[in-house]
């Protein structure tokens, strides 16, 4: 078996020499052209997209091939191309690449994305050019660090523009994407995964001209710098897809942001101003200042992660007065850097610059008369040492380190449990329990030293420091570390399909996986797993001994935390991973394997195995990963959300046929038709494009309306009281809700796991419509059309002061559309089993409620005469809505006549 990353780069013509994990995401989305700049020999500019060699291009000039790319380290394993290193000649011999014309590369809708790293600032530098005669597109940057996408309309051009969030354009890789969606006539420009500019415009594709990369057709305005990962699609990527394409190169930064650090110091653009900027959630208040400006200026050194070209380096050495050089401190004591519980995470390479190995990497310690409080992390004698202080006592834990190379180091402290731990390369190495710590409330926090003049500085490199106000879990630390690694981080020194597992510059340990078993079937390189989400993966390995410890983690699985991380000594013959109870929302399993050579403590990454559970929830022949409507309820997955689970039934909305659990299928509440009562569109037709979305619902103006009847910002299919009449939808649709939670009680269960109560599924009866108007009861505020709103007849008249049939002021802190302070209780005044809100004679005295309330009923049918319901259509007569009846109480016995069997109290 060759793992997925290796499969990818075998396709790209490389024998698993590592590479960009973002390439997997790019190819998954089916580009017509994908040019990873992985060529090592001129002149062919190779396409790995769907069009294949038909659009292979040609390099012109003498670009430098094989330069380090944007992929994770070691960057040499992901080549890029350098163009126009010396700009002297500006003519047809200027460096660039030419892609031959093909209509699929110049489609009516498009996305063009590329990674760029300018090394020179000129007035205008063209990265991509197909614009000719007001047709096609150009992408270029200007001296003002401005990125521009210029789109031809046929009669002129439209310009989209955006600034990078880096202050110095030549200093870092940047991701640029320009899209156009012909259906919506929308052009969009993204920079570093973020939407920066958009416009509504026409677009005229280039009809015949070749496309030029790194220059224009005549060689003018050439690009000087590095280019990588050019992809051209014949459709507009969604905002989410663009974010994923960017994030899968910058996974570490992306995942780190999801964990909400108070402080995050990435050491990128800030060094030019000699201030370290905080990109964590507490903002500039936690910016760091230098203690001493370096005499020689701060170097631009390659960082620990892809594209992170900046980090600072303390070059102070023993016996000099430069111990402050490279040490940065907070502006006074900052409580956000000194919380009761905390986590510190960083990449650090001790001794990578000077001759003194290590020192203090981070210090937040206050000392007074021998009593200390706070924490610090130091490197000494080949070991990382984490310490917390508690007055006159302290607790230290340690982990073996490595000189001169980057390590991912984390220390956590949980104030509630007293658990104090240190991690290296994502693995828990040492911990103490019942530890006490006093917060530092008086001193500054320092990175790169302890603030002292001598000996306290850290000699080496530090990058990607993040500080949290809580203790990250072992799984979060592991996941965070794994996102900073490449999918195939190996040197190509192993034979055949063996995989190098030492991650060094040469291969000393090779691993060969000879089989993979999924659900008792040898699937080889097929990663399609069964729909039951219980997986058993067996693999036979060579190159390991029984003393090798194998660790494997499954981030994102639905199992309890204790079982998300596994380790065991290798057993000769085979190992088995049991993965069960996966959350249905999990689309990708990343099983990361690590090898520890006993008795050493150092872990080395073996390989990553990407497994994609391939399911087809609605059995329409389109797997969920590619299905725009995975449950076939007529509501696109992007509308329903991939993660949201409104009714907390364990089935995400996009796979749930009754997302709010009220017993009414989503398709009905979204305005669709479901004659067979299965919760899915009738007469499904996907013959046009095979994308899983019912063809009649595609295109402008054809989608289901997905109404929000009560205008509370919650669409009906997620709203437990869609008309805000204080009667739950489940009750108004004849469902059962004995526990008053607004959701259908389980009678038969949900044996087919589609989120729809089995007893309600298959019900072909129309939604209950007591007054036979155009609205079923659940969106009708006067369900019996007796001119008395349901909210009144359910005992909540005081909540509808304006007599519009809806609650005047909704309190809904849990966003389920149901008033938080109301518990529904059915009122049936005459005990005839018909609740008052659908009973036209609630007291059964022979006089219709409408008359007893003070209204007119000429035909004595108990309903409004000449019923009018136009705008808004709510089931309440327009002439009565807002004009309350007197609701007389003729005998003044505090019982309104509509409920009083003896309205005049005459004994009759």
PyMOL commands that set and color helices and strands:
alter all, ss='L'
color gray80, all
select helices_A, chain A and resi 4-11+21-28+52-55+75-77+103-105+169-171+239-247+251-258+269-273+283-286+335-337+474-483+561-563+624-626+637-640+653-655+666-669+695-697+716-718+729-732+777-779+790-793+797-799+836-838+849-852+897-899
alter helices_A, ss='H'
color red, helices_A
select strands_A, chain A and resi 33-35+44-45+57-60+64-68+79-83+96-99+110-118+124-129+137-142+146-152+157-163+174-181+186-191+194-200+211-213+225-233+263-265+275-276+288-290+312-314+328-330+342-350+359-368+371-380+383-391+393-400+407-414+419-424+427-432+446-447+460-468+499-500+510-518+521-522+528-529+535-542+548-554+565-569+575-579+589-597+603-613
alter strands_A, ss='S'
color yellow, strands_A
deselect
rebuild
show_as cartoon
